[in-house]
Amino acid sequence: MFPLAHAWLIQRLVPAPMPAHYLGCVWPDMLFESPLSHTESHRSGARLVEAINTLPAGPTRDEFRAFLMGALSHGAEPHGFDWYSDEEYGGRPASERGYAFQQAVPLAEDAARACGVAPEQGWWKAHNLVEMAFEQPLYLAMPSLGASLADACADEALCTRIAGVLAGIFGQPADALAGAMRRFPSVVTFAPATPRPQAETYAHQTRLKHAGSNPDVAALESLIERAQAIIAPTRDEYLATCAQAVGRMVSDTLPDTI
């Protein structure tokens, strides 16, 4: 899912989220110029839980626990929001993958063309467009979601402290991890009042990931609008199902005693 959906979810799980919750809920996607892989950031939940037990009681541990709750809510292992978006949803066959991929099938060919990438990459690009289709409605309903994320990412002291803990877990330089956090707002949008800024941002992401690509911003904007119409009948049910399932997982994985 994209940033505002992750912020929406953490607000469903935590009565009064702190900046560390918001930072954690988008941290797995802070991969531009990061030393970590997608697998490391999305499937290391158990590793992060083990690590918190090595921290002494006090403010650092409390802050990292909040960050960890956010990260768990986002990832794929254990099953956070991205599991249901990317990997499996609704009892459908594994080949159909998660909700965003299921809904993206009609858009795959056009998505590849709009992004200027090979046809076999179209389904992946289309699933991103489906995920983006959640962002504008959530932002219009709750503009504070974007502000909360922006404030967390702009808190350099927070990013430095969290990066210091993560450096010990992953064996990577803290400066590199903190740098990826600081860069994140430049490759996403926290205020998608219309699909246009999302299309522009996704075109930028595509150019960064695919050398030589020439994304069509207007076509991407149209595809996001099509995706909004496709998910409209099932969007609210999907969000409610994910909130319930992820809430159970976080409670089981990160009990109050940790």
For each residue, the residues with C-beta under 8 A, 3 or more apart:
1: 5 6 9 74 81 82 85 100 131 134
2: 5 6 128 131 132 134 135 188
3: 6 7 26 29 135 146 149 188 190
4: 7 8 134 135 138 139 145 146 149 190 192
5: 1 2 8 9 81 131 134 135 138 239
6: 1 2 3 9 10 25 26 70 73 74 81
7: 3 4 10 11 22 25 26 145 146 148 149
8: 4 5 11 12 138 142 145 239
9: 1 5 6 12 13 25 73 81 242 243 246
10: 6 7 13 14 17 21 22 24 25 69 70 73
11: 7 8 14 17 142 145
12: 8 9 243 247
13: 9 10 69 73 243 246 247 250
14: 10 11 17 21 66 69
15:
16:
17: 10 11 14 21 22 66 70 148
18: 21 22 63 66
19: 22 23 148 151 152 155 158
20: 23 24 63 64 66 67 70 152 158 162
21: 10 14 17 18 24 25 66 67 69 70
22: 7 10 17 18 19 25 26 70 148 149 151 152
23: 19 20 26 27 67 70 152 153 155 158 159 162 181
24: 10 20 21 27 66 67 68 69 70 71 72 73 74 162
25: 6 7 9 10 21 22 70 71 73 74
26: 3 6 7 22 23 29 30 70 74 149 153 184
27: 23 24 30 41 67 70 71 74 162 181
28: 31 41 42 71 74 75 82
29: 3 26 41 74 184 188
30: 26 27 34 41 180 181 183 184
31: 28 34 36 37 38 41 180
32: 180 183 184 187 208
33: 176 179 180 183
34: 30 31 41 176 177 180
35: 170 172 173 176 177 180
36: 31 40 41 170 172 177 180
37: 31 40 41
38: 31 41 42
39: 42 43
40: 36 37 43 44 170
41: 27 28 29 30 31 34 36 37 38 44 75
42: 28 38 39 74 75 76 77 82
43: 39 40 75 76 77
44: 40 41 47 48 75 77 169 170
45: 48 49 71 72 75 77 78 80 253
46: 49 50 77 78
47: 44 50 51 169
48: 44 45 51 52 68 71 72 169
49: 45 46 52 53 68 72 253 254 258
50: 46 47 53 54
51: 47 48 54 55 165 168 169
52: 48 49 55 61 64 65 68 258
53: 49 50 258
54: 50 51
55: 51 52 60 61 64 165
56: 60 61
57: 61
58: 61 62
59: 62 63
60: 55 56 63 64 161 165
61: 52 55 56 57 58 64 65
62: 58 59 65 66
63: 18 20 59 60 66 67 158 161 162
64: 20 52 55 60 61 67 68 162 165
65: 52 61 62 68 69 254 258
66: 14 17 18 20 21 24 62 63 69 70
67: 20 21 23 24 27 63 64 70 71 162
68: 24 48 49 52 64 65 71 72 254
69: 10 13 14 21 24 65 66 72 73 250 254
70: 6 10 17 20 21 22 23 24 25 26 27 66 67 73 74
71: 24 25 27 28 45 48 67 68 74 75
72: 24 45 48 49 68 69 75 78 80 249 250 253 254
73: 6 9 10 13 24 25 69 70 80 81 246 250
74: 1 6 24 25 26 27 28 29 42 70 71 80 81 82
75: 28 41 42 43 44 45 71 72 78 80 81 82 83
76: 42 43 79 80 82 83 86 87
77: 42 43 44 45 46 83
78: 45 46 72 75 249 253
79: 76 83 84 245 246 249
80: 45 72 73 74 75 76 83 246 249 250
81: 1 5 6 9 73 74 75 84 85 242 246
82: 1 28 42 74 75 76 85 86 87 98
83: 75 76 77 79 80 86 87 88 98
84: 79 81 87 88 89 98 99 238 241 242 245 246
85: 1 81 82 89 98 99 100 101 127 131
86: 76 82 83 97 98 100 101 127
87: 76 82 83 84 97 98
88: 83 84 92 94 97 98
89: 84 85 92 98 99 102 238
90: 99 102
91:
92: 88 89 96 102
93: 96
94: 88 97
95:
96: 92 93 101 102
97: 86 87 88 94 101 102 127
98: 82 83 84 85 86 87 88 89 101 102
99: 84 85 89 90 102 103 130 234 238
100: 1 85 86 103 104 127 128 130 131
101: 85 86 96 97 98 104 105 123 127 130
102: 89 90 92 96 97 98 99 105
103: 99 100 127 130 227 230 231 234
104: 100 101 107 108 111 123 126 127 129 130 227
105: 101 102 108 123 126
106: 230
107: 104 110 111 122 126 129 130 223 226 227 230
108: 104 105 111 112 122 123 125 126
109: 112 113 119 122
110: 107 113 114 122 126 219 223
111: 104 107 108 114 115 122 123 125 126 129 223
112: 108 109 115 117 118 119 120 121 122 125
113: 109 110 116 122 216 219
114: 110 111 125 215 216 219 220 223
115: 111 112 121 122 125 203 206 210 213 215 220
116: 113 206 210 212 213 214 215 216
117: 112 121 122 125 206 210 213
118: 112 121 122
119: 109 112 122
120: 112 123
121: 112 115 117 118 124 125
122: 107 108 109 110 111 112 113 115 117 118 119 125 126
123: 101 104 105 108 111 120 126 127
124: 121 127 128
125: 108 111 112 114 115 117 121 122 128 129 206
126: 104 105 107 108 110 111 122 123 129 130 223 227
127: 85 86 97 100 101 103 104 123 124 130 131
128: 2 100 124 125 131 132 202
129: 104 107 111 125 126 132 133 202 220 223 224 227
130: 99 100 101 103 104 107 126 127 133 227 230 231
131: 1 2 5 85 100 127 128 134 135
132: 2 128 129 135 192 195 198 202 224 227
133: 129 130 136 224 227 228 230 231
134: 1 2 4 5 131 137 138 231 235 239
135: 2 3 4 5 131 132 138 139 189 192 198
136: 133 139 140 192 193 194 195 198 224 228
137: 134 140 141 228 235
138: 4 5 8 134 135 141 142 145
139: 4 135 136 142 143 145 146 191 192 193
140: 136 137 143 193
141: 137 138
142: 8 11 138 139 145
143: 139 140 146 147 191
144: 147 148
145: 4 7 8 11 138 139 142 148 149 190
146: 3 4 7 139 143 149 150 190 191
147: 143 144 150 151 190
148: 7 17 19 22 144 145 151 152
149: 3 4 7 22 26 145 146 152 153 190
150: 146 147 153 154 185 190
151: 19 22 147 148 154 155
152: 19 20 22 23 148 149 155 158
153: 23 26 149 150 159 181 182 184 185
154: 150 151 185
155: 19 23 151 152 158 159
156: 159 160 178 182
157: 160 161
158: 19 20 23 63 152 155 161 162
159: 23 153 155 156 162 163 178 181 182
160: 156 157 163 164 174 178
161: 60 63 157 158 164 165
162: 20 23 24 27 63 64 67 158 159 165 166 178 181
163: 159 160 166 167 174 175 177 178 181
164: 160 161 167 168 174
165: 51 55 60 64 161 162 168 169
166: 162 163 169 170 172 174 177
167: 163 164 170 171 172 173 174 177
168: 51 164 165 171
169: 44 47 48 51 165 166
170: 35 36 40 44 166 167 177
171: 167 168
172: 35 36 166 167 176 177
173: 35 167 176 177
174: 160 163 164 166 167 177 178
175: 163 178 179
176: 33 34 35 172 173 179 180
177: 34 35 36 163 166 167 170 172 173 174 180 181
178: 156 159 160 162 163 174 175 181 182
179: 33 175 176 182 183
180: 30 31 32 33 34 35 36 176 177 183 184
181: 23 27 30 153 159 162 163 177 178 184
182: 153 156 159 178 179 185
183: 30 32 33 179 180 186 187
184: 26 29 30 32 153 180 181 187 188
185: 150 153 154 182 188 190
186: 183
187: 32 183 184 201 204 205 208
188: 2 3 29 184 185 201
189: 135 192 197 198 200 201
190: 3 4 145 146 147 149 150 185
191: 139 143 146 197
192: 4 132 135 136 139 189 195 197 198
193: 136 139 140 197
194: 136 197
195: 132 136 192 198 199 221 224 225 228
196: 199 200 217 221
197: 189 191 192 193 194 200 201
198: 132 135 136 189 192 195 201 202 220 221 224
199: 195 196 202 203 217 218 220 221 224
200: 189 196 197 203 204 217
201: 187 188 189 197 198 204 205
202: 128 129 132 198 199 205 206 215 220
203: 115 199 200 206 207 215 216 217 220
204: 187 200 201 207 208
205: 187 201 202 208 209
206: 115 116 117 125 202 203 209 210 213 215
207: 203 204 210 213 214 215
208: 32 187 204 205
209: 205 206 213
210: 115 116 117 206 207 213
211:
212: 116
213: 115 116 117 206 207 209 210
214: 116 207
215: 114 115 116 202 203 206 207 220
216: 113 114 116 203 219 220
217: 196 199 200 203 220 221
218: 199 221 222
219: 110 113 114 216 222 223
220: 114 115 129 198 199 202 203 215 216 217 223 224
221: 195 196 198 199 217 218 224 225
222: 218 219 225 226
223: 107 110 111 114 126 129 219 220 226 227
224: 129 132 133 136 195 198 199 220 221 227 228
225: 195 221 222 228 229
226: 107 222 223 229 230
227: 103 104 107 126 129 130 132 133 223 224 230 231
228: 133 136 137 195 224 225 231 232
229: 225 226 232
230: 103 106 107 130 133 226 227
231: 103 130 133 134 227 228 234 235 238
232: 228 229 235
233:
234: 99 103 231 237 238
235: 134 137 231 232 238 239
236: 239 240
237: 234 240 241
238: 84 89 99 231 234 235 241 242
239: 5 8 134 235 236 242 243
240: 236 237 243 244
241: 84 237 238 244 245
242: 9 81 84 238 239 245 246
243: 9 12 13 239 240 246 247
244: 240 241 247 248
245: 79 84 241 242 248 249
246: 9 13 73 79 80 81 84 242 243 249 250
247: 12 13 243 244 250 251
248: 244 245 251 252
249: 72 78 79 80 245 246 252 253
250: 13 69 72 73 80 246 247 253 254
251: 247 248 254 255
252: 248 249 255
253: 45 49 72 78 249 250
254: 49 65 68 69 72 250 251 258
255: 251 252 258
256:
257:
258: 49 52 53 65 254 255
